Amino acid sequence: MKTLITSTLLAIIGIAIVPAARAGEIWRATGLEQPETAFFDAAGKRIIVSNIVGNPGEADGNGYLSILSLDGKMVAQHWTDGMDAPKGMAISAGKLYVADITKIRVVNLENGKLVSTIDVPNTVFLNDMTTDASGKIYVTDMLADAIYRLDDGGQELFVRDAALASPNGIFADGGRLIVASWGKGIKPDFSTAEPGGLLSVDLATRTVSHLPGAQKFANLDGVIVVGDSVYATAYMAGRLYRYKAGGKPEAVATFKPGSADIGTDGKSTIYVPQMNEGEVAALSLD
């Protein structure tokens, strides 16, 4: 009995001292160049990664997309070239859309060829993207407190509101958009006068509201929804947070600073790009 108790205590201590980021890690892909988004392509059974390669706001022609297998192996380092600073992605009507500063790049999903470029007038810093159930695409303009919507009919300013507080990550969840806010008062080093939080934008009314208990807690970057939980990365702190309605955000994994726009298979795995490390980590939600 004494041995059993001792073993149990040691096991508990062991679990307690294991860093959260390592406890759920499945694999880690390396050799990437400022990976900003790790996008799960369900139909293609792969992960598409956007590489910035330079200043995130500079049109330098260095950006490209890579392909990883679901077990973290590099399939194609330079799958799509000819971009500037690619970030968030979304798939609609069989095409891949990529946010690239003030443009949307359209990519052929079969061969990775750049099909076309959509200029989005009056934008400053397009960041993350998502697709709703009808196939409409939404993209955040982080430095303009705005969200744009694209569909076959063209593009429109969906909402502009100071309450968005530098919207970064975005994820369509039923009749709403979940938005990860970076925070108010962005300084040249991207620190803020006020940290960001989690928001909701109603697709029907375009009303912006805060998720209760998830306000002003971190400079948030990527965001996804899995089941009844919202997961968001805090870029500066290098943390992955989980939030459930009625509660408060809790850190479930910790990395070095640079955790950016996350992807998920919607079931059991989250893919976390590490911009400063040139890596993508796969984490088990279990």
N, C-alpha and C positions, 0 to 999 in steps of 0.2 A: 504493500500500500504506500509506504514511504517513497519507494522508487517511482511508483506511478505518479504521485503528487509532484515529486522533483522533476520528472520528465515533463509533466504538464506545465509546470512553472517555467521551465527552460523554453518550452515551445512557445509559450505566451510572450516571454521576453524576446525570443528570437523574432517573432512576428512584429513586435513593437518597434524593434530597432531597424528593421528592413525599410529603406526609403520607399514611400508609396509609389514613386515612379518606376521602381524596379519590380515591385511585387506583382504588377499586372502586365509587365512587358513581355511580349511574345517574340518580337524580333526588332532589329534596327538596321535600316538601310543607310549606307554611307556613300560618299562620293558625289553628292549633289551640290549645287551652287546657289546658296540662299533660297532654299525651298520655302515658298510662301504658303502654298496650298497643297494638301494631299486629298485629291478628289476620288471617291470610290465610284467606279464605272461598273454597275451591276451587270449589264448586258455583256460587256467586254471582259468581265471577270479580271479586273486589273485596277491599279491605282495610277491616276494621272497626276503628275507633280509639276507645278509651275516653278521655274527657276528665274529669279530676278537678275542676278549677276551684275551688281552695281547699285547705283542710287535708285531707290524705289520710285522716285518721281521723275527720272530722267529718261528721255526718249533716245537711248543710245544703241538700239538694235542688238543688244547682247542677250536678251531674254529668250528662253525656250521652254518646251515641255518635255518631260521624261515619262517613261512607262516603267512601273514596278509590277512584278507578279504579286499575287496575294500572299506569298510567303517571303516577300521582301527582296527578291532577286531583281537586279537591273535587267530589264528586257530591251530597252532602247534609251540611251542617254539623251540623244538629240532626236526626239520623235518629231517635234515641230520647231523649226527655227523661224527667224524673221520677226520676233517680237521685241518689245522694249523692256518692260518690267511687269510681266504677267503675274496676276494674283488669283482672285477667285474664279471659279468655273461653274457652269451649269449645262445640262443637256436638255434640249427641247427639239422635237420633231426630227430626231436622228442626227442632230448636229451638236457639236461642242462649242459653247460660247465662253470666251475668256476675257476678263476685265484687264485692260492694259492702259493705265493712267487716264486718258480721256477718250479712249476708244474701246470697242468691243471686237475682239477677233473671233472669226467663225472658222472652225476647223472640221475637216472631214474625219469622222470617227474611224473609218476603215483604214486610212493610210497616213493620217496625221498631217495631211497637206493643208496649208492655209488657204481657205476658200475665198474669204472676203474680210473687209474691215468696215465696221460701222462707226462713224464719228458720232459722238454724243455731245452736241453743242453746250457750251456754258458749264461744263463739268470741270472739276479740279483734280480729284484723286479717286478714281473709281477703284473699289476694293473687292468686296465679296459679292457672290451671286447665289441665287437660288431659283427654283422653278416651282410654281404652284400646281395644283391638281389639273388645271386646264392647259398647262404648258406655257403660261406667261412667265417671263423672266424678270427678276428684280435684282437690281445692283445698287450697292451703297456708294455714295459719294462722300467719303469720310471727312474731307476738309470743307464741305459745303452744307453739312447737316441735312443731307437730302437722300432720297431713294428714287431711282428711275425704274420704269416698267417698259419692257419690250415685248412685242408680239408680232404677228404677221402684218398687222396694220401700221407698224412703225414703233415709235418710242414716245414716252411722255414723262414729265416730272410727276411722279406718283405722290410724293409728300416732301415738303421742306418744313422743318420744325426745329427750333433751337433745343427742344426737349430731347432730340435724338443724340445730342452731345457727342458729335464725331462718330457716327455709326460706322462700325467696322464689319463684324460678322453678321450674316443674315441667314435665316432658315425658315422656309415655308412650313407651317404646322397647321393643317386644316384651314380654318378661316382667318388665320392671322399670320403675321410675320414675327418671328422672334429675332430681336436685334441685340447684338453685343456692342455696347457703347464704350469708346476709348476714354471719354471724359471731356470736360469743358476746359477751355483756356490752354490749348496746346502750345508748347514752347518749341523753340528750334531743335531741342534735343528730344522732342516728342514726350517729355514729361508734361504733366497737366496741373492746372491750378486746382482741379477737382477730379477725382477718379470717376470712371464710368460704372455702368451697371447693366442689368438686363431689362429690355423693353419689349413691348408688344405693340404691333400696328395692326389694327383691324382692317381686313381687306375690303370690306364693304363700306365702312365709314371713313377709313384712312385716319382714324383717331389713334394718337400715340399715348400709351400709358406705361407706367412702371410696373414690373412684376413685384408684388409685395415681398418685402424682406430682402430684395436683391438690388438695392440702390447704392451707388457711390462706394463700391468696395474694391475696384481694381481697374487697371487699363486693359479692357477686354479686347480680344482679337477675334478668334474664330468661335462659332457657336453651332451646335447641332441639337436635335431632339431625338431621344431614343426612349420609347415607351412613355412613362410619366416623368422622365427626367430631362432637364436641360443641362448640357455640358458646354462649358466655355473655357477658353484659354486666356490667361493673363500674360501678355507678352513680356512686360518688364520683370515680373516676378517669376516667370517660368512655371506657372502653376496651371493645373487642369482642375476646374471647379465643377461640382455637380449641384444642381438646384432642383428642388421639388416644391410644388405649390404648398404654401403653408409653412415652409421652413426657411432656412437661410443657406446661402452658398457654402459648401464645404470643400476644402481642397482634397482631392483624391489621388493626385499625382504631382510630383515636383520635378522640374527639369532645370537646366540653366536658362537664363533669360533668352527669349527668342522663340517661344512657342507661338505659332501663328494659326492660320486657318485650317481647322481640323475637318476630317471626313469620317464617315462611318458606313458600315454595311447595314446599319439600321437594326442589327440584332445583338451582336456580342463583341464587336471590335471597333475601336476608335483609332484613327491614323493621325498622328501629331507631327507636323513638320517642325524641325528645329532649325530656324533660319541661320543662326549664328554658328551652328555646328555642321551645317551641310548634311543633315540627316533627317530621316523620317522614322519615327518609332510607332510600332503597332502595340496597342494596349488591349488587354482583355477586360471587358466590363464586369466579368465575374470576380 
